[in-house]
């Protein structure tokens, strides 16, 4: 077959290529987009889920965590239907594309001599990041680990896809001994933090062991007089040796006679006046001092024989270089994993690093954390550890393929032992389980819907996806024409045969809770006439709503 080259492209193909390049030129990153076989395959085949019931784990009444086995592109397709705009945090550790034949593209290893090495990697990441963006909540955050091989390319790609987001890159010392490279011995890697602008979603407050204790009065180098910052000269009110409030900014004509003024009502007014009687200033202005009230305490200065205001700062902005010993990938990644299961899984992340990534983001205790390059399952263990510490109900979703039996022999066994407990393989000590629940799914495929027979075939294969979307896993009624699932505050009804609509009152027994009804039909009929009299009921036609989500993804890529 004659190889397709630029010289024998049709006019239509050339125009299409120009439009694609124009679309990608905004931030100056243009690469030879390499067609990905899984993407082309997925345009003609619809992914569905099959739960492996023998791998379900349930230890408490909290929500189920999820492992999805299959190509992560298909996992993201499915999640675009079940979890659109639901994800709080995405953390990924994609293949680093070192050129050492440790990563495959279209089933072939990519080595350093491949002239399209970077193009293939960018194509792969582009296809997934575009879908991932659709999964994030309005204030959701993406964190992506990377090394020097693709750091620069990834940075520009992120700027293109997440153009309305704030993007920061930090450095992590993960291998103190270093790995010999060209001219330099690398002991660090990187992580991009991508979060919406104008939304404070990064806590930027880590938990330092050694607090910074110093006077609130500005004692840093320089004069720092009252006249330099008038808003920083005001009284702080103290009673019973506790800060109880703050006064207004003092008028220019007012000059306190002492740093401490005792009022008739017993309240002590403290001003930022130094030993020599100079009127100086507090470190914080009046409009911002309330933010640190809990960090302030009163101390009696024996030398000056007055009371001072002291700030005990225990929270600090994250710096751009992270170098905690706990981030050592060998000790707390490789060795930790080998203490849990027998494996030679290459380069797992330090569990404590991933834990720090998650905890650095401001989020609710019921947040959903997605990792679609899950590998050994480090993100899952990190979420379980955090939930154990603060009694949280966070949910993790781990997506990984099963190449070299990663999903079945590494990810699942590790998470299973994390939940249930295990015996440390190195020191033989018992490790208590962290608790939690788990469902394990495997991706299967169904041909595009083309006939009534196809609808009939798919009708009984989509239950898992509907239950996953609604988080209603408890099967209450199993009828051949319909099924009812529920949880504490929601009911999901899946109707396979619309003849049962004549008996709706028998099916819908409780409309006090939200009820979602999915009906298989040939068209888009919502059957409104049947449901008008019911409250808290929403009707979704199938399979059209499901197919529509995949068509939108096909247009996006």
BADREN-269428 format. One record per residue: x, y, z of N, C-alpha, C, CB in turn. Coordinates in steps of 0.2 Angstrom, whole numbers, plus 5000, padded with zeros to 4 digits. Each point is the difference from the previous one (the first is absolute). Glycine has a CB too. Layout:
# residues N
XYZXYZXYZXYZ...
***
This chain:
# residues 557
500449945000499650065000500450065000499149945006500850114990500450064999499950045006499950004988500750025015500050045006499750074999501049945004498650095000499750065000500450055002498949955002501350104993500550065002499650064998501049934998499350135004499750064999499950024993500650045010499849934985499950014993499449974997501350014999498549945004499449974997499450005004500749934994499250125011499450025003499550034996500750015011498749984990499550034997499950075002499449894998500250154999499950075002499650005007500050044988499649925013499650005006500449985006499049974993501549985005500449985006500550055002499949894995500450155000500450065001499650055004500749984990498750045008499650055004499949975007499550044990500349905011499949975007500750015004499149924995501450065002500750015004500150075002500449904994499550145001500150085002499650025006500350024988499149965011499550025006500249975007499150004991501249945009500249975006500650045002499649884997500950134999500650045002499850075003500749944991498850095005499850075002499750005007499850034988499849915014499749995006500550005006499149944994501550035004500549985005500550065001499849884998500250174998500550055000500050055005500149984988499450035016499950055005500650015004498849985000501549975003500650005004500649984997499249985010500850024983500649984997500249935000500350115003499349844999500249935000499749974994500150005013500349984983499749964994500449944999499650104994500149845006500449944999499649954995500550015012499949954985499749954995499549955004501150014992498350015008499549965004500049934997499350105002500949855003500049934998499449965002501250005001498449984994499449965001500149955005499650034988499949975017500149955005499449944999500550095008499849854992499549954998499449995004501049944995499150075012499549995004499450064999500849955009499450114989499650054999499549984994500850095005499649894990499649984993499549945002501050044993499349915011499649955001499350025004501149935000499050125005499550025004499550044997500850005009499350024984499550044997499549954997500850094997499449855002499549954997499749955006500650014989499749995016499849955006499950045006500749904995498850085009499850035006500249965006499050054994501449985010500249975006499449995005501250054999498849895004499649995006500349975006499149994992500650015013500449975006499749935002500250125004500249844999499849945003500349995006500049954989499650055017500349995006500249935002499350105004501349904999500349935002499849995007501050004992498449975010499750005006500549975005498949994995501549965003500449965005500650055003499849894993500350175004500550055002499650055004500749984990498750025011499750055005500250005007499050004992501150055011500250005007499650055004501249974997498550015008499650055004500149995008499149994991501250065012500149995007499650055004501249974997498550085000499650055004499450034996501150035006498650024996499450034997500250064995499349965010501450054989500250064996499949984993500850045009499350014986499949994993500649954997499550124999500349864996500549954996500650044997499049914999501650075001500550024996500049954994500750045010499649994985500049964993500749994997498950054998501149894999500649984996499749994993500749955010499550084985499849984993500649984996499150095000500849844998500549974996499950014992500249925009500350114988499950014993500450064997498949955001501150064993500450064998499750065003500349954989500150105013499850055004499650054995500949995008499250014986499650044995499349985001501050014992498849935008499449975000499750015007500249924992500250085013499850025007499750075000500849915005499650134992499850075000499450014996501250045001498749934994499450004996499449985005500649974989499449985014499549985005499950055005500349884998500250145005499950055005499750074998501049955006499150064987499750064998499350005000501050024993498749925007499349995001499849995007500049954989500450025015499849995007500250055005500049884998500650165000500250055005500250064997500549915006499150114989500250074997499950055005499649964989500950095012500050055005499949985007499650074991500649875011500049975007500649995003499049954997501650065000500649985003500350065003500249914991500050085015500450065004500750004999499249985009501149964991500850004999500149954995500250045011500249974984500349954995500850005001499150024992501249935010500749995001500249954995500050035012500549984984500249954995500850005000499050024993501349925005500749995000500149974993500249995013499850044982500049974993500749974998499150084997500949884998500749974998500450064998499549904996501250105007500450054999500450014993500149995012499849964984500350004993500750015000498950044996501549925008500750005001500449984993499849985013499849984983500449974994500349935002500250124996499649865010500349935002499649944998500650075009498949944987499549954998499649985006500849964991499050095013499649985006499350034999501050015007498850014987499350024998499849994993500250095008499249884991499849984994499550054997500149885003499950134990499550044997499849964994500550115003498849874997499749964995500449935000499750104993500449885013500249935001500849994998498849964998501550095001500750004998500450045005499849984988500850005015500450035004500350074997500349895006499750164997500350064997500750015003498950064999501649944997500750015002500350074998500249884999500450135004500350074999500150024992500549995012499649964984500150014993499450014996501049935001498450065002499450024996499950074999499549905006500550124988500050074998499350035002500849984991498749985010499450035002499849995008499649984988501050015016499949985007499650055004501149944999499150125000499650065003499350014998501150055002498949944991499350014997499549955003500550054989499749885011499649955002499850015008500549924992500050115012499850015007499550065000501249965004498950094993499650065000499349984997500950084999499049884996499449984998499649965005500549994988499949965015499749965005499750045006500849914997499650145005499850045006499450054998501249995005498950044989499550044998499349975000500950064993499149885004499349965000499749995006500449954990500050045015499849995007499850065004500749895000499850165000499950065004499450044998501250005001498650004992499450034998499449975003500550034989499449915012499549975003500050015007499949914992500750085011500150015008499750075002501049925000499150134996499850075001499350005001500950054994498749915002499350005001499749975006500050004987500449965016499849975006500150045007500349894994500150165005500250045006499450045002501250004997498750015009499550055003500250074998499749925010499950134991500150074998500750025004498850024998501349955008500650025004500449945001499450095006500649864989500449945001500750024998499049934997501550025005500750014999500349944997500050085010500549944985500449944997500750015003499249994989501149955013500750005001500349954996499850035012500849984985500349964995500749995002499250034991501149915010500749995001500349994993499849955012500850074988500449994994500850015001499050054994501449935002500750015001500350044994500149895006500550124993500350044996499949994992500850025009499049914990500049984993499450044996500549895003498950125001499550034996499750065004499749894996500750135009499750065004499950064996500749965009499750064986499950064996499449994996501250035000498849914996499449994996499350005004500849944992499250035013499449995004499850075002500349895004500250154999499850075002499650044995501050005007499350004986499650044995499449974998501150034996498849905004499449964999499550025005500649914995499650105012499550025005499850074999500549925008499950124990499850074999499550004994501250045004498949924991499550004995499349975002500949994992499149965011499349975002499750035006500549894996499950135009499850035006500150085000500149895006499850144988500250074999499650055005500249974988499350015015499650045005500249995007499150014992501449945009500249985007500750035002499449894998500750115008500750025003500449945000499550095007501149914991500549944999500650025004499549964989500749995015500750015004500349934999499650095008501149924992500449945000500550005006499949994987500149955017500450005005500549944999499150055008501449954996500649955000499949965006500850074993499349865006500049965006500649965000498849995000501650015006500649965000499849935003500750105003499249854992499849945001500549945000498950044994501749985004500649955000500650045002499449934991500750075016500650045002500749984997499350025010500749924988500749974998500150024993499949915007499550114989500150024993500049944995500650115004499249904990500149964995500450034994498949945003501750034995500450034995499750014994500949945005499150124992499750024994500650034996498950035005500950014990500550034996500350075003499449954990501250045013500350065003499750015007500250054989499249935013499750025006499849935003499750124997500349885010499749945003499350025003501249955003498350034994499350025002499849975007499750014988500150035016499849985007499350035001501149995005498650044990499350035001499649984994500550095007498849924994499650004994499550065001500149874999499450134997499550065001499349985001500850064992498849995009499349995001499650074998500149915009499550094986499650054998499350015004500549994989499450065014499450025003499550044996500649995012498849994986499650044995499350015004500649954990499350115011499450015004499650074997500549945010498950064991499650064997500350075003499049924998501050134997500250065003499550035004500750024990499550025015499550045004499649955005499950094991500349855009499749955005500549975005499149984991500950045015500549985004499949925002500150125005500249844991499949935001500749975003499150004991501450035008500649975003500150035007500649994988499549975017500050025007500750055001499349905004501250084993500650035000500250015008499850064989500049895015500250005007500249935002499250105002501449894999500249945002500250005008500549974988499549975014500049995007500849995003498849954999501550115002500750005002500049985008500350094992500249875009500249975007500250065004500349884995500150165003500350065004499750064998501149945000498550095005499650064999500550065000499049955005500850104991500350075000499750045006500349994987500150035018499750045005500450065001499649905006500050164993500450065000499450065002500949964991499450105011499550055002499650024994500850045008498649984993499650034994500250074998499049935005501350105000500350074998500549994995499750055011500449984984500449994995500750025002499250034991501249925010500750005003500549994995499649975011500250024982500549984995500550064998499149924996501450075000500550054999499650064997500949924998499350145005499750074997499650035006499949954989499950115010499750045005499249985001500750094997499049904998499349975000499650045005500449894998499550185001499750055004499250004998501150065001498649975004499250004999499950044994499850005012500650054987499950054994500149964993500350105007500049844993500149964994499449964998501250005003498449995002499449964998499550015006500749914994498950145005499550035005499549945001500150124996499749845000499549955001500349945005499550034988501149985013500349955004500150025008500649954989499150115012500150025007499350015003501050064997498849895008499350005003500149965006499450004989500250005016500049965006499849934999499850115007500549854997499849935000499749995007500849964992498650025009499649995006500249935004499150084996501149935010500149945004499749995006501150004995498649955007499749995007500149935002499150084997501149915009500249945003500649964996498849995005501650054993500649984996499849974994500649985010498950044987499849974993499850064996499649895005500550104988499850054995499349994999501150004995498550065006499349994999499750044994499949985013500550074985499850044994500550054998498949985004500950064991500550054997499650075000500649914994499750145007499750075000500150034993500250025012499550044987500150034993500750034999498850035000501449994994500650034999500050075003500149944989500450075015500150065004500050074995500649935009499150124994500050064996500750035001498850025003501450024992500750025000500250055006499950004987499650035016500150045005500049965007499450094994500549855006500049965006500649975001498849984999501550035007500749975002500049965007500650094992499349855008500049975007500650015004499349914995500650105011500550015005500549945001499350105005500449844994500349945002499849954995500150035012500449924988499849944996499449965002501249994997498750025010499449965003499650065004500649895002498750114996499650045004499449965003500350104992499649905014499549975004499450045000500849945007498650034990499450045001499649985006500050004987499550045014499649995006499649945000499950125001499949864993499649935000500549945000499250064993501449955008500549945001500349984994499349975009500650064985500349984994500650044999498949984995501749985003500650034999500150014993500549945010499750134988500150024993500849994999498950084999501349894996500749994999500250034993500049895007500550154993500250044994500749984998499250105003501049904990500649984998500550065001499549934991500750085015500550055002500649975003499150085002501549944996500649965002500350035006500349984988500349995014500350025007500150075000500549895000499750144995500250075000499450055000501149974995498350005004499450045000499850024993500350045011500049934984499950024993499449964997501250024998498350024999499449974998500249964993499350095005500649844996500249964994499349974997501249985004498849964993499449974997500049935001500050094992499449885008499949935000500249974993499150015009501049934991500249974993499450004996500949935005498550064998499450004996499650065000499949885002499750144993499650065000499349985003500650044990499150015012499349995004499549964996500250115005499849904988499549964996500249934999499850104994500849885008500249934999500249965007500450034989499650015016500249975007499649955002500550105003498849904996499549955002500249934997499150095001501249914994500149934997500549965004499850054989500649985015500549975004499950005007500850024991498650005011499850015007500249935004499150084997500849875001500149935003500749995001499049954996501550085001500749995000500350055005500049964988499650095015500350055005499949985007499850084992500749935012500049995007500350065004499949874998500050135008500350065004500649975004498950065001501649985000500649985003500250065005500449924991499850075015500350055004500750014999499149985009501150084989500850014999500350035007499850034987500549925016500350025007500550054999499849895003500650124992500550054999499650074999500849924995498750085001499750074999499450015005500349994988499549955016499550015004499350024997500950025009499049954985499450024997499849934996500350124998499049885000499849954996500150014993499149985008501149964988500150014993499549954996501350035002498649984992499649964996500549954996499050084999500949865001500549954997499649964995500749995010499650004984499649964995500449935000499650104993500049855007500349935000499749974993500049985013500550024982499849984993500149934999500250124996499349845003500149934999499949984993499749985012500050064984499849994993500450044995498949965004501450014991500450044996499949984993500950005008499150054987499949994993500549944998499750124998500049844998500549954997500550034995499149925000501550065001500650024996500049964993500650045010499749984985500049974994500549944999499750114995500749885011500449945000499849965006501050064995498849885004499849955006500549955001498850024997501549985009500649955001499949965006500750084994498749915009499949965006500349934998499050065004501349915002500349934999499449954998500950035009498549984993499449964999499950004992499550025012500750024984499950004993500549964996499550115002500949855002500549964997499649944996500950035009499249974985499649954996500249935001499950084992500849915010500249935001499849975007501050034993499050015012499849985007499349995000501050055005498650014993499350005001499649994994500350085009500049904986499749974994500149934999500150124995500549875002500249934999500049955006500750054990499749975015500049965006499449995003501250045002498450024999499349995003499649954996500150125004499949894989499649954996500249935001499850094992500949905009500249935000499949975007500850034992499050015013499849985007499349985000500950075005498749954990499349985000499949944995499750125002500649884992499949954995500649984997498850044998501349905000500649984996499950034993500249895007500350154991499950034993500750044999498850015001501350004992500650034998499750064996500849905000498750135002499750064997500550064999498849965004501350074991500550054999499850075002500549934991499950105013499950075002499450025003500850024991498949955014499450025003500150075004499649885001500050164999500150075004500049985007499450074991500949985013499950005007499350015002501250045002498549915002499350015002500050075004499849875001500750155003499950065004500050064995500649945010499750064984500050054996499350014997501249984997498549965001499350014997499650025005500249914992499950075014499550025006500150085001500149885005500550144994500150075001499750044994501149985006498949994988499750044995499250015001500949944992498850005010499350015002499850045005499949894996500550115010499950045005500150084999500349905007500150114988500250074999499450044996501249964999498350004999499450034997499550015005500349944989499450115011499450015004499449964998500450125003499349845000499549964998499649975006500649974989498750015009499649975005500249935001499150074997500749905009500249945002499749944996500150045011499449984985499749954995500250014993499050005008501650034991500250024993500149944996500650105005499449904988500249954996500750014997498749984997501749975004500750014997500149954994500450045012499849984983500149964994500749994998498950034996501349915002500749994998499949954994500650025011499550014983499949954994500749984997499050064997501549955007500649964998500249965007500450084991499249885012500049985006500649955002498850015000501449954995500649965002499949965006500750094994499849925011500049955005499450025005501249994999498550075001499450015004500250055006499549894997501150145002500250055006499550055002501249984996498550054999499450055001499549975004500250054990499649885009499549975004500250005007499649934990501050045011500250005007500150075004500649894997499650164999500050065003499350035002501050024993498549975003499350025002499849965006499850034988500349905012499849965006500450035006499849904993500850115007500450035006499750065002501049954996498850105000499750075002499349985003500750064991498949905006499449995003500049975007499649984988500949985013500149975006500250055006500449894994500050165004500250055004499550055002501149994995498450035001499550055001499349975000500850094996499149845003499349975000499750034994499949995012500450024982499850034994499649944996500950095000498749944995499749954996500250024992499049995009501650024990500350014993499949944996500850095005499149924989500049944995500650014995498749995002501649954997500550004995499749964994501050015008499250014986499949964994500749994997498850054998501449895001500649984997499949974993500549985012499850044983499949974993500749984998499150084998501049865000500649974998499949944995500550045011499949954984500049944996500249945004500150074989499949885008500249935003500649984996498949975004501550074993500649984996500549975006499850094991500549855007500449975005499649985007501050064994498449945005499549985006500150055006500149884997500050195001500150055005499450015004500750064992498749945005499350015003499949945005499650074990500449875007499849945004500649985005499349974991501350045008500549985004500450055005500149914991499850155007500350065004499550045003501050004992498650045004499550055002499549975005500250064989499549895009499449975004500349975006499349984990501249975010500349975006500250065005500349904994500050155004500350055004499450035004501050024993498550015003499450035003499649965005500050074990500049865008499649955004500450005007499649944989501050055011500450005006500050065004500749924995499350145001499950065004499450015004500750054991498749925006499450005003499949955005499550044990500749905009499949955005500549995005499449944991501350085008500549995004500549944997499350045010501349964992500449954997500649995005499750034988500749925010500749995004500550034996499649895005500850154998500650034996500549954998499850105007500349904986500449954998500850005002499250004990501050065012500750015002500149985008500150094991499549955013500149995007499549955003500550115001499049864995499549955003499650035005500849914997499150155004499650035004499350014997500950065006498649944999499350014997499850074999499749895006500050134989499850064998499250015000501150024994498650025010499350005000499750034994500150015012499349974986499750034994499850075001499649884997500350154998499850075000499350014999501050034995498649915004499350014999499850024993499950025012499549984986499850034994499649944995501050085001498749944994499749964995500350004993498950015007501049944989500250004994499649964995501150015005498850024989499749974994500549994994498950045004501249914993500549994995499649994993500849955008499350094987499749994994500549994994499150085004500749884991500449994994499650034994500549895005499950144990499750034995499949954994500550115003498949894995499849954994499750054994499749905008500250074986499850054995499449974996501250034999498450024999499449984996500050044994499349985010500549994984500050044994499550065000500349894994499850165002499650065000499249974998501050084996498649965008499349984999499750014993499850035012500049924984499850014993499349974999501150004997498649965008499449974999499649995006500449954990499050035010499649995006500349945004498950044994501449915002500349955003500650025005499649924990500750135007500650025004499850035007500650024989498850025010499850035007499849945005499550104993500249855004499849945004500649975003499049984993501550015003500649975003500450045005500149954989499950125010500350045005499650025006500650054991498849945009499650025006500249975006499050014992501249925008500149975006500850015002499149924998501250124998500850005001500250075003500149924990499450125011500150075001499950025008499850034988499949925015499850015007500650025005499249914998501450065001500550025004500250074999500449894999499650144995500150074999499550055003500649964989498850025010499550045004500050005007499349974991500949975012500050005007500750045003499449895000501150114995500650035002499950085000500649904995499050125000499850074999499650035006500149984987499449985015499650025005500249985007499149994992501449975009500349975006499449975004500950095000498749874996499549965003500149924998499250104999501249875006500249934999499649955003501150044999498449985005499649955004499449984995500350055011499749894987499549974996499449985004500849964992498650085007499450005004499549954997500250115005499749904988499549964997500449984993499050065005500949874994500349984994499549964995501149985006498650064990499449984996500349994993499150065007500649904989500349994993499950064996499749885001499850165000499850064996500350065004499049954996501250055010500350065003500449985006499150074996501349975006500449995007500050075004500749914994499350085012500050065005500649995004498850015000501650055000500650005004499950065005500849954991499650055015499950065004500650015005498849994999501250065004500550025006499650035005501050014992499350035012499650035006499650064997500949965008499350074987499650064998499850004993500650065009499549894987499850004993499849934998500850094998498749914997499849944997500150004992499249995009501149964988500149994993499649954997501150055001498549964994499549954997500350004993499050025008501149924990500249984993499449964997501350015002498450024992499549974997500249974993499150075007500849874992500249974994499449994995500949945006498550064997499449994996499550055002500249874998499750184997499550055002499349985001500750074994499149875005499349985002499950005007500049924990500550085014499950005008499850075002500949915001499150144994499850075002499350005002500950054992498749915006499349995002499949995007499749964989500850015014500049985007500550045005499649894996500550185002500550045003499950005008500150074989499349945013499850015007500349945004499050074997501049875000500349955004500750005000499149934997501250104998500850005000500250065004500049954988499750115011500350065004499650005006500350064989500049925016499649995007500250065005500049884998500650155000500250065005500350054996500249925009499550144990500350054996500250065005499349974990500850015016500350055005500750014999499149975008501249984989500750004999500150014992500349935010500350104988500150014993500049934996500750105003498949904992499949944996500250014993499149965007501450004990500250014993499849944997501050065003498649954991499849944996500350004993498950015007501449944992500349994993499649954996501250025005498650004989499549964996500449984993499050055006501049894992500249984994499550014994500849925006499450124989499550024995500450014994499150055008500549954986500350004993500250084999499449904996500250145007500150074999500250045006499149994991500650075009500250055006499450015004501050054994498549915006499450015003500150005008499449954991500450115013500150005007499449985004500850094998498749894998499449975003499750045006500449894997499650185001499850055005499349995003500750084994498849895002499349995002500049955005499650034989500949935012499949955005500350025007500149924991500350135009500450025006499850075003500949934995498650115001499950065003499750015007499750024988500049935014499750005007500449985005499049974995501750015003500449985006500550065001499949884996500350125010500550055002500749975001499150065006501449984993500749985001500249944995499950035012499849974982500149954995500350034994499149935004501550044994500350024993500149954996500650085006499249934987500049944996500550014994498849995002501649964997500650004995499949944995500850055009499149974985500049954995500649964998499150074995500949875004500649964998499849964994500349995012500250004984500750015001500350074997500249885000499350164998500250064997500450055004499049994994500850025013500450045004500749975001499050045006501149904994500749975000500450014994499549915008500250074986500350014994500250074999499449904995500250155007500150074999500750025003498750024999501449955007500650025004500649984996499449995011500649954986500649984996500150044993499849895005499650134992500150044994500350075002499049944995500850095011500450065002500749995001498950035005501349914997500749995001500449994994499749955011499950024984500349994993500250074997499449894999500150165002500150064997500550045003498850004997501349995010500550035004500749984998499250015009500949934989500749984999500250014993499949915008
***
